[in-house]
Amino acid sequence: MDIQGLVKNLHPLEVRIIRHYTLQDELTIEKVEAELGFKSGNGNQALSWLSSKGLVREVRRETHIFYELTDLGRQWKEQGTPEERLLKLLKEKSGMKLPEIASALGIENKDVGSAFGALSKAGLLAMDEAKRVVLAAAADILDNGLPAKGEIAEKMALLRRLLEKAAAAEGGILAETALTEAEKAAMAGVAKKRGASDAAFRILERETVVFAFTEAHPELAKALEAAGITGDEIGSLTPDLLASGAWKGASFRSYNVKVPPSRLLVGRSNPYAKFLEDVKDKLVSLGFEEFDGSLVETEFWNSDALFMHQFHSAR
């Protein structure tokens, strides 16, 4: 490997990564951007360049799970979960049929049915002979709609904490690694990976690629240090640098004149338009004069009558 050639052609982002980390360090995009103060996207760009030059290699890929609060989850956080709202309503007015409850709460019948099933199984609700939902005799409901005791009370309180924690988090996203085992178990019942419109949380999977330096790193780092290249060199001389005189004490990047230029994609002439130009040139060369006017530009017969579309080059 031509170390001296690499030293001259490394980008400042690559130089800063090489000089900041050692051969034993593992690199990720997030780690590089956070520790070196790169802008978003610069870490991915720099590691891709280093990989293409054979200076870093991929070690492994790690999958991380996140939970994003959905619109339904935000609604639950503000208005309460169906179970909370159902208990709170029945505490104020016990003895209502399921359709009446759905209408009073403004939620769908299936959500009311699911909430009733879970709460009746926990012994908090029951249905009388008239098919009306009533609070069970042993039910002890707080003013916020949460049961005062029991396993169902712990689950509902845990879900309430998850909703509030996610609403306070940046972007409404919670990392799985930041949750306790109890919170993970509660999240499993209210999170979906696909079709999350009817779930409080959406499951997100993000993959992290872990890189490591190749054996060329120590020699390359020494060569950069010997050449005095830090990665803070200036790449372009701007009017501000000239006006302030800051360029006098600055260090500039060297240019690689062997880099192939970008391909130039030029437009091609239309064959029919070229034919018309050739005809015009021949007529002018014979002595005819070119001018514009309605007597010459018979738009209707030459274009519309021939069904020529509006953007044809001959127009």
Secondary structure, DSSP 4 states (H G I P E B T S, - for coil): --HHHHHHH--HHHHHHHHHS-TT-EE-HHHHHHHHTPPTTHHHHHHHHHHHTTSEEEEEEEEEEEEEE-HHHHHHHHH--HHHHHHHHHHHS--B-HHHHHHHHT--HHHHHHHHHHHHHTTSEEE-TTS-EEE-TT--B-TTS-BSSSHHHHHHHHHHHHHHHHHHSGGGEEEGGGS-HHHHHHHHTTEESSSGGGSSEEEEEEEEEEEEE-TTHHHHHHHHHHHT--S--B-S--HHHHHHTGGGG--BPPP-TTSPPPPP------HHHHHHHHHHHHHHHTTPPP---TTT--HIIIIITTT--TT-TT-
